């Protein structure tokens, strides 16, 4: 949710810089993380959703698509948001179960820089399959029943057509292949990655990923031809994808090896050469494409994704809106947590001892941990006013297990003492009470990639690479403590090989510890696109 204020400032700055007619749109799946709300969390999540809608109004978002997740609060709640914040929510296939009439605006016609544009909305049925939505006052019709008719009726009256769709990329691709007269699809399929515009027949498809990490921006030079031209597009896309993979390989190698070693590495040199060749090939192909478009007078575009990093400045008005919404949700959660007890008495925290206990035998490892972001995981939540957000809490504290549904159902987060309000040793190595009582004779878990990926998911930490991060830990795969315990039990002098392993382990402890993912608002995807429209063959201002 915090990304909204950064997005708002970027949009304002872009508008001031470009001085071009602009259209700010969001494809939906915006309000909630899940298609269904837990009763105990409903009030808090609705408070945040209200803040999101208010922020979109403040940013002058012209239209928002409706995804299945936006319906989690119910039809009436979404209508309340629409009325309260004067926002336009689009869906042509979200209809009344009996009358089969749209419950929200099916389409909107607007004019941007002299270009007449029709905006359509489609809602996916992933949240309520098999007609379950009828019990909640709505039906989601198949897109095949509504979209072709709407395009046939309205498409001829406008210059350009844009579809805001919460369907998956595969279905959006099917729509582009099946339906004529559709120029641009902006998708918001849940958990989908950021996707650069891709031409399918005569339609462009684009999407920003979930959680509001990017702002998508397109410069569109629309001409009277009303058709995209991109003869080299498929090859450009393939070359760009290959370049991205090469750059990722280079980055991994640069993190793993010293510069001197890289200078002699044949594979590294080969990748550098390939990177240079790919960059030149893409440049040449794009120049050829642009020249072709100029000659033919057809429509062209450029696209970029702006990462909304936490270091970016925030727009004050939207920042205040977000802050008020978070504060309200926190107050609701805090009151609920104070009034609720542990649901499952068989679940306790007695198997956890806390990192302070680990320090008694593992001082070196604990010292490294204390300087890590794992140790400050709770503090980062407090700074962002998310310490009562259960979606965030679970990966910023130490628990006996990390099954989100089980943790939330048991209200386990209520029981945490201060010593467990961080990502401590036991978050990775498992409960250590038996290990501590047995003076190390009961082994602890040696964390593998699966343990880390419980929290460092692509949704939260899309740059996480286990092999690279693991070596930065203060306690590597075979810990110093284990080695020392084994020596004490066998009462043998360490071998030369063991001495070497221990020495290498000490080197590892000096490297930067693994970082906890930054807390982000879990209830909003904030997937947005901002096309900048230039009418009828006029070139964009640079």
DADAFEN-V910762 format. One record per backbone hydrogen bond with DSSP energy under -1.0 kcal/mol. NH is the residue of the N-H (numbers start at 1). CO is the residue of the C=O. Records with the same first field share a line. If there is no record, write none. Layout:
# DADAFEN-V910762
NH->CO + CO
This chain:
# DADAFEN-V910762
4->1
7->3
8->4
9->5
10->6
11->7
12->8
13->9
14->10
15->11
16->12
17->13
18->14
19->15
23->531
25->529
26->63
27->527
41->38
45->41
46->42
47->43
48->44
49->45
50->46
51->47
52->48
53->49
54->50
55->51
56->52
57->53
58->54
59->55
60->57
61->56
62->24
64->88
65->26
66->90
70->67
71->68
72->69
74->71
78->74
79->75
80->76
81->77
82->78
83->79
84->80
85->81
90->64
91->105
92->121
95->139
96->101
100->96
103->94
108->119
110->117
112->115
115->112
117->110
118->160
119->108
120->162
121->106
122->164
132->129
134->131
135->132
136->133
137->134
138->133
139->95
141->93
145->142
146->143
147->143
150->146
151->147
152->148
153->149
154->150
155->151
157->154
159->116
160->116
162->118
163->184
164->120
165->186
166->122
172->168
173->169
174->170
175->171
176->172
177->173
178->174
179->175
184->161
185->204
186->163
187->206
188->165
192->189
195->207
198->205
200->203
203->200
204->183
205->198
206->185
207->195
212->525
215->306
216->528
217->304
218->530
219->302
220->532
221->300
222->534
226->223
229->299
233->230
236->232
237->233
238->234
239->235
240->236
241->237
242->238
243->239
244->240
245->241
246->242
247->243
248->244
249->245
250->246
251->247
252->248
253->249
254->250
255->251
256->252
257->253
262->258
263->259
265->262
269->265
270->266
271->267
272->268
273->269
274->270
275->271
276->272
277->273
278->274
279->275
280->276
281->277
282->278
283->279
284->280
285->281
286->282
287->283
288->284
289->285
290->286
291->287
292->288
293->289
294->290
295->291
296->292
297->293
299->227
300->221
302->219
304->217
306->215
308->213
309->307
312->309
315->5
319->315
320->316
321->317
322->318
323->319
324->320
325->321
326->322
327->323
328->324
329->325
330->326
331->327
332->328
333->329
334->330
335->331
336->332
337->333
338->334
339->335
343->410
347->344
352->349
358->354
359->355
360->357
361->358
362->358
366->362
367->363
368->364
369->365
370->366
372->369
377->374
380->376
381->377
382->378
383->379
384->380
385->382
386->381
389->386
393->389
394->390
395->392
396->393
398->420
407->403
408->404
409->405
410->406
412->407
414->411
415->412
420->417
421->418
422->420
423->374
424->422
427->424
428->425
429->425
430->426
433->351
436->432
437->433
438->434
439->436
440->435
441->438
445->429
452->448
453->449
454->451
455->452
456->452
457->455
461->457
464->461
469->465
470->466
472->469
473->470
483->479
484->480
485->481
486->482
487->483
488->484
489->485
490->486
491->487
499->495
500->496
501->497
502->498
503->499
504->500
505->501
506->502
507->503
508->504
509->505
510->507
511->508
529->25
530->216
532->218
534->220
537->222
538->535
